[in-house]
Amino acid sequence: MENLRLWIAVLACAAFGAGMGVGWYGSTQVQAEQEQGRASGPFDAYRQQFEASFKPSAERTRLLGELLAHYQKEIEALEREQLDRGRAELGRKLEKLALTYQERIRNSVLPPDQRADYDRLAAGMDWKANP
């Protein structure tokens, strides 16, 4: 039994050590990127070309990085806004389409004497597709 406990302790220590090593390596990589003032992103190639062409000072390089990061955030905000607007428009179109097909089913499929029953049934149904 003690032999099993010893192996469990050894494996736990090995896992702890591996976790520490991976954590240390990851943190040094992040720290190196932060010290350089440039995390990779969608404008990384632009930033590199800009710096190679104009050789800005460290302060101007930092400012460029901040401006490009802010630009990316504004692009993402506009994309989210457009998606939200698109969803609202899609919802309206789906509602209109549901009413159109509800009417077509009622008037084209059912005989006139069953339409009142259909109207009662359709009133309790959710005809809207979930976008």
DSSP file (Angstrom, degrees, kcal/mol; ACC not computed):
  #  RESIDUE AA STRUCTURE BP1 BP2  ACC     N-H-->O    O-->H-N    N-H-->O    O-->H-N    TCO  KAPPA ALPHA  PHI   PSI    X-CA   Y-CA   Z-CA
    1    1 A M     >        0   0    0      0, 0.0     4,-1.9     0, 0.0     5,-0.2   0.000 360.0 360.0 360.0 -39.8    0.0    0.0    0.0
    2    2 A E  H  >  +     0   0    0      1,-0.2     4,-2.2     2,-0.2     5,-0.1   0.862 360.0  57.4 -64.9 -33.6    2.9    2.4    0.8
    3    3 A N  H  > S+     0   0    0      1,-0.2     4,-2.0     2,-0.2    -1,-0.2   0.890 105.7  49.9 -63.1 -39.8    4.4    1.7   -2.6
    4    4 A L  H  > S+     0   0    0      2,-0.2     4,-2.3     1,-0.2    -1,-0.2   0.908 110.2  50.1 -64.8 -42.5    1.1    2.9   -4.3
    5    5 A R  H  X S+     0   0    0     -4,-1.9     4,-2.4     1,-0.2    -2,-0.2   0.879 108.2  53.7 -63.8 -37.8    1.1    6.1   -2.2
    6    6 A L  H  X S+     0   0    0     -4,-2.2     4,-2.4     2,-0.2    -1,-0.2   0.925 109.4  47.6 -62.7 -44.6    4.7    6.7   -3.1
    7    7 A W  H  X S+     0   0    0     -4,-2.0     4,-2.7     2,-0.2     5,-0.2   0.887 110.6  51.9 -65.2 -39.0    3.9    6.5   -6.8
    8    8 A I  H  X S+     0   0    0     -4,-2.3     4,-2.4     2,-0.2    -1,-0.2   0.922 111.1  47.9 -62.0 -43.2    0.9    8.7   -6.4
    9    9 A A  H  X S+     0   0    0     -4,-2.4     4,-2.3     2,-0.2    -2,-0.2   0.907 112.2  49.3 -63.8 -42.0    3.1   11.3   -4.7
   10   10 A V  H  X S+     0   0    0     -4,-2.4     4,-2.4     2,-0.2    -2,-0.2   0.929 112.7  46.9 -64.8 -44.9    5.7   11.1   -7.4
   11   11 A L  H  X S+     0   0    0     -4,-2.7     4,-2.6     2,-0.2    -2,-0.2   0.889 111.3  51.8 -65.5 -38.1    3.1   11.5  -10.2
   12   12 A A  H  X S+     0   0    0     -4,-2.4     4,-2.4    -5,-0.2    -1,-0.2   0.919 111.0  47.4 -63.4 -42.5    1.5   14.4   -8.4
   13   13 A C  H  X S+     0   0    0     -4,-2.3     4,-2.7     2,-0.2    -2,-0.2   0.899 111.6  50.8 -64.9 -40.1    4.9   16.1   -8.1
   14   14 A A  H  X S+     0   0    0     -4,-2.4     4,-2.5     2,-0.2    -2,-0.2   0.922 111.4  47.4 -64.2 -43.3    5.7   15.5  -11.7
   15   15 A A  H  X S+     0   0    0     -4,-2.6     4,-2.4     2,-0.2    -2,-0.2   0.907 112.5  49.6 -64.2 -41.0    2.4   16.9  -12.8
   16   16 A F  H  X S+     0   0    0     -4,-2.4     4,-2.4     2,-0.2    -2,-0.2   0.926 111.8  48.7 -62.0 -45.2    2.9   20.0  -10.6
   17   17 A G  H  X S+     0   0    0     -4,-2.7     4,-2.3     2,-0.2    -2,-0.2   0.900 111.0  49.6 -62.9 -41.5    6.4   20.5  -12.0
   18   18 A A  H  X S+     0   0    0     -4,-2.5     4,-2.4     2,-0.2     5,-0.2   0.914 111.0  50.2 -64.2 -42.2    5.2   20.2  -15.6
   19   19 A G  H  X S+     0   0    0     -4,-2.4     4,-2.5     1,-0.2    -2,-0.2   0.902 110.3  49.8 -61.7 -41.9    2.4   22.7  -14.9
   20   20 A M  H  X S+     0   0    0     -4,-2.4     4,-2.6     2,-0.2    -1,-0.2   0.917 111.1  49.7 -63.1 -43.1    4.9   25.1  -13.4
   21   21 A G  H  X S+     0   0    0     -4,-2.3     4,-2.4     2,-0.2    -2,-0.2   0.922 112.8  45.3 -63.9 -44.8    7.2   24.8  -16.4
   22   22 A V  H  X S+     0   0    0     -4,-2.4     4,-2.6     2,-0.2    -1,-0.2   0.908 114.0  50.2 -65.4 -41.9    4.5   25.4  -18.9
   23   23 A G  H  X S+     0   0    0     -4,-2.5     4,-2.4    -5,-0.2    -2,-0.2   0.911 111.4  48.0 -62.5 -43.0    3.1   28.3  -16.9
   24   24 A W  H  X S+     0   0    0     -4,-2.6     4,-2.1     2,-0.2    -2,-0.2   0.925 112.6  48.6 -64.5 -44.3    6.6   29.9  -16.6
   25   25 A Y  H  X S+     0   0    0     -4,-2.4     4,-1.8     1,-0.2    -2,-0.2   0.931 113.0  47.6 -62.2 -45.7    7.2   29.5  -20.3
   26   26 A G  H  X S+     0   0    0     -4,-2.6     4,-2.2     1,-0.2    -1,-0.2   0.903 111.1  50.6 -62.6 -41.9    3.9   31.0  -21.3
   27   27 A S  H  X S+     0   0    0     -4,-2.4     4,-2.5     1,-0.2    -1,-0.2   0.868 108.2  52.1 -67.8 -35.1    4.3   33.9  -18.9
   28   28 A T  H  X S+     0   0    0     -4,-2.1     4,-2.2     2,-0.2    -1,-0.2   0.873 109.3  50.7 -68.2 -34.5    7.7   34.8  -20.3
   29   29 A Q  H  X S+     0   0    0     -4,-1.8     4,-2.0     2,-0.2    -2,-0.2   0.936 113.1  44.7 -66.6 -45.4    6.3   34.8  -23.9
   30   30 A V  H  X S+     0   0    0     -4,-2.2     4,-2.4     1,-0.2    -2,-0.2   0.914 113.2  51.1 -63.7 -43.1    3.5   37.1  -22.9
   31   31 A Q  H  X S+     0   0    0     -4,-2.5     4,-2.5     1,-0.2    -1,-0.2   0.892 107.9  52.6 -63.1 -39.4    5.9   39.3  -21.0
   32   32 A A  H  X S+     0   0    0     -4,-2.2     4,-1.7     1,-0.2    -1,-0.2   0.910 110.3  47.8 -63.2 -41.7    8.3   39.5  -23.9
   33   33 A E  H  X>S+     0   0    0     -4,-2.0     5,-1.7     1,-0.2     4,-0.7   0.902 112.6  49.0 -65.6 -39.9    5.4   40.6  -26.2
   34   34 A Q  H  <5S+     0   0    0     -4,-2.4     3,-0.5     1,-0.2    -2,-0.2   0.886 108.7  52.8 -67.7 -37.7    4.2   43.2  -23.7
   35   35 A E  H  <5S+     0   0    0     -4,-2.5    -1,-0.2     1,-0.3    -2,-0.2   0.861 108.1  50.8 -66.0 -34.4    7.8   44.6  -23.3
   36   36 A Q  H  <5S-     0   0    0     -4,-1.7    -1,-0.3    -5,-0.2    -2,-0.2   0.681 109.4-130.4 -74.5 -16.3    8.1   45.0  -27.0
   37   37 A G  T  <5S+     0   0    0     -4,-0.7     2,-0.4    -3,-0.5    -3,-0.2   0.701  74.6  97.0  77.1  19.3    4.8   46.9  -27.0
   38   38 A R      < -     0   0    0     -5,-1.7     2,-0.3    27,-0.0    -2,-0.1  -0.868  48.4-172.1-148.2 111.0    3.3   44.8  -29.7
   39   39 A A        -     0   0    0     -2,-0.4     2,-0.1    -5,-0.1    -9,-0.0  -0.743  42.2 -99.8 -91.2 147.8    1.0   41.8  -29.6
   40   40 A S        +     0   0    0     -2,-0.3    -1,-0.1     2,-0.1    -7,-0.0  -0.392  61.5 139.7 -68.5 147.0    0.4   40.1  -32.8
   41   41 A G    >   -     0   0    0     -2,-0.1     3,-1.6    -3,-0.0     4,-0.3  -0.903  66.5 -61.7-166.3-169.7   -2.9   41.0  -34.4
   42   42 A P  T 3  S+     0   0    0      0, 0.0     3,-0.2     0, 0.0     4,-0.2   0.744 131.0  44.8 -65.6 -22.3   -4.7   41.8  -37.6
   43   43 A F  T 3> S+     0   0    0      1,-0.2     4,-2.9     2,-0.1     5,-0.2   0.183  79.6 108.6-104.9  16.9   -2.5   44.8  -38.2
   44   44 A D  H <> S+     0   0    0     -3,-1.6     4,-2.6     1,-0.2     5,-0.2   0.912  79.8  47.6 -62.6 -43.8    0.8   43.2  -37.3
   45   45 A A  H  > S+     0   0    0     -4,-0.3     4,-2.4    -3,-0.2    -1,-0.2   0.905 113.3  49.3 -64.3 -39.9    2.1   43.1  -40.9
   46   46 A Y  H  > S+     0   0    0      2,-0.2     4,-2.9    -4,-0.2    -2,-0.2   0.939 111.4  49.2 -62.0 -46.7    1.1   46.8  -41.4
   47   47 A R  H  X S+     0   0    0     -4,-2.9     4,-2.8     1,-0.2     5,-0.2   0.919 111.6  48.8 -60.4 -44.5    2.8   47.8  -38.2
   48   48 A Q  H  X S+     0   0    0     -4,-2.6     4,-2.3     1,-0.2    -1,-0.2   0.910 113.1  46.8 -62.9 -42.6    6.0   45.9  -39.2
   49   49 A Q  H  X S+     0   0    0     -4,-2.4     4,-2.3     2,-0.2    -2,-0.2   0.913 112.6  50.5 -64.9 -42.5    6.0   47.5  -42.6
   50   50 A F  H  X S+     0   0    0     -4,-2.9     4,-2.9     1,-0.2     5,-0.4   0.938 112.3  46.3 -59.8 -49.0    5.4   51.0  -41.1
   51   51 A E  H  X S+     0   0    0     -4,-2.8     4,-1.8     1,-0.2    -1,-0.2   0.879 113.0  49.6 -64.0 -37.9    8.2   50.6  -38.6
   52   52 A A  H  < S+     0   0    0     -4,-2.3    -1,-0.2    -5,-0.2    -2,-0.2   0.870 116.8  42.1 -68.4 -35.1   10.6   49.3  -41.3
   53   53 A S  H  < S+     0   0    0     -4,-2.3    -2,-0.2    -5,-0.2    -1,-0.2   0.893 128.7  23.9 -78.6 -40.6    9.7   52.2  -43.6
   54   54 A F  H  < S-     0   0    0     -4,-2.9    -3,-0.2    -5,-0.2    -2,-0.2   0.576  83.1-144.9-108.5 -11.3    9.6   55.1  -41.1
   55   55 A K     <  -     0   0    0     -4,-1.8    -4,-0.1    -5,-0.4    -3,-0.1   0.919  27.7-164.4  47.2  58.7   11.8   53.9  -38.2
   56   56 A P        -     0   0    0      0, 0.0    -1,-0.1     0, 0.0    -2,-0.0  -0.279  21.5 -99.3 -72.0 159.9    9.7   55.7  -35.5
   57   57 A S     >  -     0   0    0      1,-0.1     4,-2.4     4,-0.0     5,-0.2  -0.169  39.4 -99.2 -68.0 170.4   11.0   56.3  -32.0
   58   58 A A  H  > S+     0   0    0      1,-0.2     4,-2.3     2,-0.2     5,-0.2   0.888 125.0  51.3 -60.3 -40.2   10.0   53.9  -29.2
   59   59 A E  H  > S+     0   0    0      1,-0.2     4,-2.2     2,-0.2    -1,-0.2   0.913 112.0  45.5 -65.1 -42.5    7.3   56.4  -28.0
   60   60 A R  H  > S+     0   0    0      2,-0.2     4,-2.5     1,-0.2    -2,-0.2   0.838 110.9  53.8 -71.0 -31.9    5.9   56.7  -31.5
   61   61 A T  H  X S+     0   0    0     -4,-2.4     4,-2.2     2,-0.2    -2,-0.2   0.910 109.4  48.3 -65.1 -42.5    6.0   52.9  -32.0
   62   62 A R  H  X S+     0   0    0     -4,-2.3     4,-2.2     2,-0.2    -2,-0.2   0.918 111.6  50.1 -62.4 -44.0    4.0   52.5  -28.7
   63   63 A L  H  X S+     0   0    0     -4,-2.2     4,-2.8     1,-0.2    -2,-0.2   0.905 108.7  52.1 -61.9 -42.6    1.5   55.2  -29.9
   64   64 A L  H  X S+     0   0    0     -4,-2.5     4,-2.6     1,-0.2    -1,-0.2   0.924 109.3  50.2 -58.8 -44.6    1.1   53.3  -33.2
   65   65 A G  H  X S+     0   0    0     -4,-2.2     4,-2.0     1,-0.2    -2,-0.2   0.898 111.5  48.0 -61.4 -41.2    0.4   50.1  -31.3
   66   66 A E  H  X S+     0   0    0     -4,-2.2     4,-2.5     2,-0.2    -2,-0.2   0.912 112.2  49.2 -65.5 -42.9   -2.2   51.8  -29.2
   67   67 A L  H  X S+     0   0    0     -4,-2.8     4,-2.6     1,-0.2    -2,-0.2   0.917 111.9  47.7 -64.0 -42.9   -3.9   53.4  -32.2
   68   68 A L  H  X S+     0   0    0     -4,-2.6     4,-2.3     2,-0.2    -1,-0.2   0.880 111.8  50.6 -66.6 -36.7   -4.0   50.1  -34.1
   69   69 A A  H  X S+     0   0    0     -4,-2.0     4,-2.0    -5,-0.2    -2,-0.2   0.911 112.4  46.9 -65.0 -42.1   -5.4   48.3  -31.1
   70   70 A H  H  X S+     0   0    0     -4,-2.5     4,-2.3     2,-0.2    -2,-0.2   0.901 110.4  53.0 -65.7 -40.3   -8.1   51.0  -30.7
   71   71 A Y  H  X S+     0   0    0     -4,-2.6     4,-2.2     1,-0.2    -2,-0.2   0.917 108.4  50.3 -59.2 -44.8   -8.8   50.8  -34.4
   72   72 A Q  H  X S+     0   0    0     -4,-2.3     4,-2.3     1,-0.2    -1,-0.2   0.894 109.2  51.4 -62.7 -40.1   -9.3   47.0  -34.1
   73   73 A K  H  X S+     0   0    0     -4,-2.0     4,-2.2     1,-0.2    -1,-0.2   0.897 110.0  49.4 -63.9 -40.0  -11.7   47.5  -31.2
   74   74 A E  H  X S+     0   0    0     -4,-2.3     4,-2.4     2,-0.2    -2,-0.2   0.888 109.5  51.6 -67.3 -37.9  -13.8   50.0  -33.2
   75   75 A I  H  X S+     0   0    0     -4,-2.2     4,-2.4     2,-0.2    -2,-0.2   0.937 110.9  48.2 -61.2 -46.1  -14.0   47.6  -36.1
   76   76 A E  H  X S+     0   0    0     -4,-2.3     4,-2.4     1,-0.2    -2,-0.2   0.883 110.4  51.8 -63.3 -38.5  -15.2   44.9  -33.8
   77   77 A A  H  X S+     0   0    0     -4,-2.2     4,-2.5     2,-0.2    -1,-0.2   0.917 110.5  48.1 -64.6 -42.4  -17.8   47.2  -32.3
   78   78 A L  H  X S+     0   0    0     -4,-2.4     4,-2.5     2,-0.2    -2,-0.2   0.890 110.9  51.2 -64.7 -38.9  -19.1   48.2  -35.8
   79   79 A E  H  X S+     0   0    0     -4,-2.4     4,-2.4     2,-0.2    -2,-0.2   0.925 111.1  47.6 -63.7 -43.8  -19.3   44.5  -36.8
   80   80 A R  H  X S+     0   0    0     -4,-2.4     4,-2.5     2,-0.2    -2,-0.2   0.921 112.1  50.3 -61.6 -43.7  -21.3   43.7  -33.6
   81   81 A E  H  X S+     0   0    0     -4,-2.5     4,-2.5     1,-0.2    -2,-0.2   0.912 111.2  48.4 -60.9 -43.6  -23.6   46.6  -34.3
   82   82 A Q  H  X S+     0   0    0     -4,-2.5     4,-2.7     2,-0.2    -1,-0.2   0.902 111.0  50.3 -65.1 -41.2  -24.1   45.5  -37.9
   83   83 A L  H  X S+     0   0    0     -4,-2.4     4,-2.4     2,-0.2    -2,-0.2   0.911 110.8  49.4 -63.3 -41.9  -24.8   41.9  -36.8
   84   84 A D  H  X S+     0   0    0     -4,-2.5     4,-2.1     2,-0.2    -2,-0.2   0.922 112.7  47.0 -63.3 -43.4  -27.4   43.1  -34.2
   85   85 A R  H  X S+     0   0    0     -4,-2.5     4,-2.4     1,-0.2    -2,-0.2   0.907 111.9  51.4 -62.9 -41.4  -29.1   45.3  -36.8
   86   86 A G  H  X S+     0   0    0     -4,-2.7     4,-2.7     1,-0.2    -2,-0.2   0.874 108.0  51.8 -64.0 -37.9  -29.1   42.4  -39.2
   87   87 A R  H  X S+     0   0    0     -4,-2.4     4,-2.6     2,-0.2    -1,-0.2   0.912 109.6  49.3 -65.4 -41.7  -30.6   40.1  -36.7
   88   88 A A  H  X S+     0   0    0     -4,-2.1     4,-2.1     2,-0.2    -2,-0.2   0.930 113.6  46.0 -63.1 -44.1  -33.4   42.6  -36.0
   89   89 A E  H  X S+     0   0    0     -4,-2.4     4,-2.4     1,-0.2    -2,-0.2   0.906 111.7  52.0 -64.7 -41.1  -34.1   42.9  -39.7
   90   90 A L  H  X S+     0   0    0     -4,-2.7     4,-2.6     1,-0.2    -2,-0.2   0.906 107.4  53.1 -61.0 -41.5  -34.0   39.2  -40.1
   91   91 A G  H  X S+     0   0    0     -4,-2.6     4,-2.2     1,-0.2    -1,-0.2   0.914 109.5  48.0 -60.0 -43.9  -36.5   38.8  -37.3
   92   92 A R  H  X S+     0   0    0     -4,-2.1     4,-2.2     1,-0.2    -1,-0.2   0.915 112.8  48.2 -63.2 -42.9  -38.9   41.2  -39.0
   93   93 A K  H  X S+     0   0    0     -4,-2.4     4,-2.5     1,-0.2    -2,-0.2   0.888 110.8  51.1 -65.9 -38.2  -38.5   39.4  -42.4
   94   94 A L  H  X S+     0   0    0     -4,-2.6     4,-2.6     2,-0.2    -1,-0.2   0.897 109.1  50.7 -66.4 -39.4  -39.1   36.0  -40.8
   95   95 A E  H  X S+     0   0    0     -4,-2.2     4,-2.3     2,-0.2    -2,-0.2   0.929 112.1  47.1 -62.1 -44.6  -42.2   37.3  -39.1
   96   96 A K  H  X S+     0   0    0     -4,-2.2     4,-2.1     1,-0.2    -2,-0.2   0.913 113.0  49.1 -62.7 -43.0  -43.6   38.6  -42.4
   97   97 A L  H  X S+     0   0    0     -4,-2.5     4,-2.5     2,-0.2     5,-0.2   0.893 109.0  52.9 -64.5 -40.2  -42.6   35.3  -44.1
   98   98 A A  H  X S+     0   0    0     -4,-2.6     4,-2.5     1,-0.2    -1,-0.2   0.921 110.0  47.9 -61.8 -43.6  -44.4   33.3  -41.4
   99   99 A L  H  X S+     0   0    0     -4,-2.3     4,-2.3     2,-0.2    -1,-0.2   0.893 110.2  52.9 -64.7 -38.5  -47.6   35.3  -41.8
  100  100 A T  H  X S+     0   0    0     -4,-2.1     4,-2.4     1,-0.2    -2,-0.2   0.940 114.1  41.1 -61.0 -47.9  -47.4   34.9  -45.6
  101  101 A Y  H  X S+     0   0    0     -4,-2.5     4,-2.8     2,-0.2     5,-0.3   0.843 110.9  56.6 -73.3 -31.7  -47.1   31.1  -45.4
  102  102 A Q  H  X S+     0   0    0     -4,-2.5     4,-2.2    -5,-0.2    -1,-0.2   0.936 111.7  44.2 -60.8 -44.3  -49.6   30.9  -42.6
  103  103 A E  H  X S+     0   0    0     -4,-2.3     4,-2.9     2,-0.2     5,-0.3   0.905 113.1  50.8 -66.6 -42.1  -52.1   32.6  -44.9
  104  104 A R  H  X>S+     0   0    0     -4,-2.4     4,-2.7     2,-0.2     5,-0.6   0.912 111.8  47.2 -63.1 -42.4  -51.1   30.5  -47.9
  105  105 A I  I  X>S+     0   0    0     -4,-2.8     4,-1.7     2,-0.2     5,-1.2   0.939 114.6  47.6 -63.2 -45.4  -51.5   27.3  -46.0
  106  106 A R  I  <5S+     0   0    0     -4,-2.2     4,-0.4    -5,-0.3    -2,-0.2   0.934 122.4  32.6 -60.4 -48.1  -54.9   28.5  -44.7
  107  107 A N  I  <5S+     0   0    0     -4,-2.9    -1,-0.2    -5,-0.1    -2,-0.2   0.743 127.1  35.7 -87.4 -24.4  -56.2   29.6  -48.0
  108  108 A S  I  <5S+     0   0    0     -4,-2.7    -3,-0.2    -5,-0.3    -2,-0.2   0.772 123.9  33.6-101.5 -29.7  -54.6   27.1  -50.4
  109  109 A V  I  <<S+     0   0    0     -4,-1.7    -3,-0.2    -5,-0.6    -2,-0.1   0.866 107.6  63.5 -95.8 -42.0  -54.5   23.9  -48.5
  110  110 A L  S   <S-     0   0    0     -5,-1.2     5,-0.1    -4,-0.4    -1,-0.0  -0.595  79.2-120.9 -91.4 145.0  -57.6   23.9  -46.4
  111  111 A P    >>  -     0   0    0      0, 0.0     3,-2.1     0, 0.0     4,-0.6  -0.454  37.2-103.9 -72.7 156.7  -61.2   23.9  -47.6
  112  112 A P  G >4 S+     0   0    0      0, 0.0     3,-0.9     0, 0.0     4,-0.4   0.804 118.0  60.8 -54.1 -33.8  -63.3   26.9  -46.4
  113  113 A D  G 34 S+     0   0    0      1,-0.2     4,-0.2     2,-0.1     3,-0.1   0.652 107.0  46.0 -73.2 -12.4  -65.2   25.0  -43.8
  114  114 A Q  G <> S+     0   0    0     -3,-2.1     4,-2.0     1,-0.1    -1,-0.2   0.453  86.8  88.8-104.0  -3.4  -61.9   24.1  -41.9
  115  115 A R  H <X S+     0   0    0     -3,-0.9     4,-2.5    -4,-0.6     5,-0.1   0.840  83.2  55.5 -67.7 -34.1  -60.3   27.5  -41.9
  116  116 A A  H  > S+     0   0    0     -4,-0.4     4,-1.8     2,-0.2    -1,-0.2   0.909 109.4  47.5 -65.4 -40.3  -61.9   28.6  -38.7
  117  117 A D  H  > S+     0   0    0     -4,-0.2     4,-2.3     1,-0.2    -2,-0.2   0.903 112.1  50.7 -64.4 -40.5  -60.4   25.6  -36.9
  118  118 A Y  H  X S+     0   0    0     -4,-2.0     4,-3.6     1,-0.2     5,-0.3   0.907 106.1  54.9 -62.9 -41.9  -57.1   26.4  -38.5
  119  119 A D  H  X S+     0   0    0     -4,-2.5     4,-1.7     1,-0.2    -1,-0.2   0.903 109.5  47.2 -59.3 -41.6  -57.2   30.0  -37.3
  120  120 A R  H  X S+     0   0    0     -4,-1.8     4,-0.8     2,-0.2    -1,-0.2   0.917 115.5  45.5 -65.9 -42.3  -57.7   28.8  -33.7
  121  121 A L  H >< S+     0   0    0     -4,-2.3     3,-0.9     1,-0.2     4,-0.3   0.931 113.1  49.2 -65.1 -46.1  -54.9   26.3  -34.0
  122  122 A A  H >< S+     0   0    0     -4,-3.6     3,-1.1     1,-0.2    -1,-0.2   0.796 100.6  65.3 -66.2 -29.1  -52.5   28.8  -35.7
  123  123 A A  H 3< S+     0   0    0     -4,-1.7    -1,-0.2    -5,-0.3    -2,-0.2   0.815 105.3  44.9 -64.0 -28.7  -53.3   31.4  -33.0
  124  124 A G  T << S+     0   0    0     -3,-0.9     2,-0.3    -4,-0.8    -1,-0.2   0.468  99.1  90.8 -93.1  -1.7  -51.6   29.2  -30.5
  125  125 A M  S <  S-     0   0    0     -3,-1.1     2,-0.9    -4,-0.3     3,-0.0  -0.664  75.0-127.6 -97.7 150.1  -48.6   28.3  -32.6
  126  126 A D        +     0   0    0     -2,-0.3    -3,-0.1     1,-0.1    -2,-0.1  -0.846  27.9 177.1 -93.4 105.5  -45.2   30.0  -32.8
  127  127 A W        +     0   0    0     -2,-0.9     2,-0.4    -5,-0.1    -1,-0.1   0.475  47.5 101.9 -88.2  -2.8  -44.7   30.6  -36.5
  128  128 A K        -     0   0    0    -30,-0.1     2,-0.2    -3,-0.0   -33,-0.1  -0.677  68.2-135.7 -88.1 132.1  -41.5   32.5  -36.0
  129  129 A A        -     0   0    0     -2,-0.4   -35,-0.1   -38,-0.1    -2,-0.1  -0.598  24.9-116.7 -77.5 146.5  -38.2   30.7  -36.8
  130  130 A N              0   0    0     -2,-0.2    -1,-0.1     1,-0.1   -39,-0.0  -0.771 360.0 360.0 -88.2 112.5  -35.6   31.3  -34.2
  131  131 A P              0   0    0      0, 0.0    -1,-0.1     0, 0.0    -2,-0.0   0.504 360.0 360.0 -72.8 360.0  -32.7   33.1  -35.9
